[in-house]
Amino acid sequence: MRFRTKAVVIAAGIVASAAFTTAQDRATPEQDDPAKDKAASKANPGADRRSRTPYCTSSVRFPAPAPKTTTGVPAPRQPAPRVQLRYRAVPLSPETLDAIRDNPRARAFYNGRVFRRLIQLDSDVALDFGDVRVEAGGYDAGLECLGPGKWRFVIVDRAGRPVVQAPLLVTRAETPIPCLNVSLIPLSETTLGIAVRYGTRRGTILAKIVPAKGSASAN
């Protein structure tokens, strides 16, 4: 499974085009929802049910696709597709991040028990990560540290099998943040950036929006 990673730098605080609707929820996390927590625990039996780390969300709505025209028959307008990430804003100290980077045992523990299902991905459209297509729907997602400066963005199916294991382009940020932060950044009508920040580390990856069947852009 090969991925081509482009050296794309996504600046912090980028302003999206007016064609997109974005919603970032960093400062005000979601209130705890027992029903959601119960559903998440049922879907992911291996998740730490004792965690009270608040959920945060990042979502983007793309322009509604132009409907395919047919002679004499007006096609209905399709709704604007949404991509959303819901994640636990887990705090990790610089010392813990250093241990994960340098200590194989610590790395294996955090990869398997903490990072793997920190994120819930919900998309109304299919997404292409390199040459791997993720169909529209809901998925668990997370991170995997492979060593110093080497991280992957992982998407798994409901059975826990990896669907995507894509390398993140890791750079350094001047200002550290104390907890996980994930942002969706629309770069064009067909390209979406995912930016992940922990401490002073920033990882980015690109996803391509796959036009829905029946839209003019799908032809």
TORZA-179540 format. One line per 2 residues: number of its first residue (from 0); for each residue z, x, y of C-alpha. Coordinates in steps of 0.25 Angstrom, whole numbers, padded with zeros to 4 digits. Last residue first. Layout:
NUM> Z X Y; ...
This chain:
218> -0059 -0075 0050; -0044 -0075 0051
216> -0045 -0074 0066; -0051 -0089 0066
214> -0039 -0094 0059; -0040 -0101 0045
212> -0032 -0090 0038; -0021 -0085 0047
210> -0024 -0071 0054; -0017 -0059 0047
208> -0008 -0053 0058; -0007 -0038 0056
206> 0006 -0030 0055; 0010 -0017 0061
204> 0022 -0009 0059; 0033 -0003 0068
202> 0046 0005 0066; 0056 0009 0076
200> 0067 0018 0074; 0078 0020 0085
198> 0088 0011 0078; 0080 0001 0070
196> 0067 -0005 0075; 0056 -0012 0068
194> 0043 -0016 0075; 0033 -0025 0069
192> 0019 -0025 0075; 0010 -0037 0074
190> -0005 -0036 0074; -0016 -0048 0074
188> -0014 -0054 0088; -0010 -0041 0094
186> 0002 -0032 0094; 0013 -0043 0091
184> 0026 -0036 0090; 0036 -0041 0080
182> 0050 -0034 0082; 0061 -0030 0072
180> 0074 -0024 0077; 0085 -0018 0067
178> 0098 -0014 0074; 0104 -0005 0083
176> 0092 -0001 0092; 0089 0013 0096
174> 0082 0016 0109; 0072 0027 0109
172> 0063 0021 0097; 0058 0030 0086
170> 0045 0027 0078; 0043 0022 0064
168> 0029 0016 0060; 0034 0007 0049
166> 0028 0009 0035; 0024 -0004 0028
164> 0030 -0009 0015; 0024 -0023 0014
162> 0026 -0033 0003; 0038 -0027 -0004
160> 0044 -0036 -0015; 0057 -0042 -0012
158> 0054 -0055 -0020; 0052 -0063 -0007
156> 0042 -0053 -0002; 0045 -0040 0005
154> 0040 -0034 0018; 0044 -0020 0021
152> 0042 -0012 0034; 0043 0003 0031
150> 0051 0015 0037; 0049 0030 0037
148> 0055 0038 0048; 0065 0045 0039
146> 0064 0038 0025; 0058 0026 0018
144> 0066 0016 0026; 0062 0001 0022
142> 0062 -0010 0032; 0062 -0025 0030
140> 0054 -0038 0027; 0057 -0051 0020
138> 0045 -0061 0020; 0041 -0074 0025
136> 0026 -0079 0026; 0012 -0075 0030
134> 0006 -0065 0020; 0009 -0051 0021
132> -0003 -0042 0020; -0003 -0028 0016
130> -0014 -0018 0021; -0006 -0014 0033
128> 0004 -0024 0036; -0004 -0037 0036
126> 0003 -0050 0041; 0000 -0064 0036
124> 0003 -0075 0046; 0015 -0084 0048
122> 0025 -0073 0046; 0039 -0072 0043
120> 0046 -0059 0041; 0061 -0057 0037
118> 0067 -0044 0040; 0079 -0036 0035
116> 0074 -0037 0021; 0072 -0023 0016
114> 0081 -0016 0027; 0095 -0018 0022
112> 0097 -0018 0006; 0085 -0010 0001
110> 0081 -0001 0012; 0095 0001 0017
108> 0100 0005 0003; 0088 0014 0001
106> 0089 0021 0014; 0104 0023 0012
104> 0101 0030 -0001; 0090 0038 0004
102> 0098 0044 0016; 0090 0049 0028
100> 0083 0037 0035; 0094 0027 0030
98> 0105 0036 0034; 0098 0038 0048
96> 0097 0023 0050; 0112 0021 0046
94> 0116 0032 0056; 0107 0025 0067
92> 0115 0013 0065; 0109 0000 0058
90> 0110 -0014 0063; 0102 -0025 0056
88> 0094 -0034 0065; 0091 -0043 0053
86> 0076 -0048 0054; 0067 -0060 0056
84> 0053 -0056 0058; 0042 -0066 0063
82> 0027 -0068 0063; 0022 -0081 0069
80> 0008 -0087 0068; 0004 -0096 0080
78> 0001 -0110 0074; -0014 -0113 0070
76> -0023 -0122 0079; -0029 -0133 0071
74> -0044 -0131 0068; -0054 -0141 0076
72> -0064 -0146 0067; -0079 -0147 0072
70> -0083 -0134 0066; -0071 -0126 0061
68> -0063 -0116 0070; -0053 -0106 0063
66> -0040 -0108 0071; -0037 -0097 0081
64> -0024 -0090 0077; -0011 -0093 0084
62> -0007 -0081 0093; 0004 -0073 0086
60> 0019 -0077 0086; 0029 -0066 0084
58> 0043 -0065 0079; 0055 -0056 0079
56> 0068 -0061 0074; 0083 -0056 0073
54> 0093 -0059 0062; 0107 -0056 0064
52> 0115 -0046 0055; 0125 -0054 0047
50> 0122 -0047 0034; 0131 -0052 0022
48> 0119 -0057 0015; 0113 -0044 0013
46> 0099 -0047 0007; 0096 -0045 -0008
44> 0095 -0060 -0010; 0083 -0061 0000
42> 0078 -0075 0000; 0091 -0081 -0003
40> 0098 -0072 0008; 0087 -0075 0018
38> 0088 -0090 0015; 0104 -0089 0017
36> 0102 -0081 0030; 0092 -0091 0035
34> 0101 -0103 0032; 0114 -0095 0038
32> 0106 -0093 0051; 0113 -0081 0059
30> 0108 -0082 0074; 0096 -0075 0077
28> 0097 -0062 0085; 0097 -0062 0100
26> 0093 -0048 0105; 0082 -0046 0095
24> 0074 -0059 0094; 0060 -0056 0097
22> 0050 -0067 0098; 0035 -0065 0101
20> 0024 -0075 0105; 0011 -0068 0105
18> -0001 -0070 0114; 0007 -0066 0126
16> 0005 -0052 0121; 0018 -0045 0116
14> 0026 -0036 0125; 0031 -0023 0119
12> 0046 -0021 0120; 0046 -0009 0111
10> 0033 -0002 0110; 0025 -0004 0097
8> 0019 0010 0093; 0007 0009 0084
6> 0004 0021 0075; -0003 0013 0065
4> 0002 0012 0050; -0008 0010 0039
2> -0002 0004 0027; -0005 0007 0013
0> 0000 0000 0000
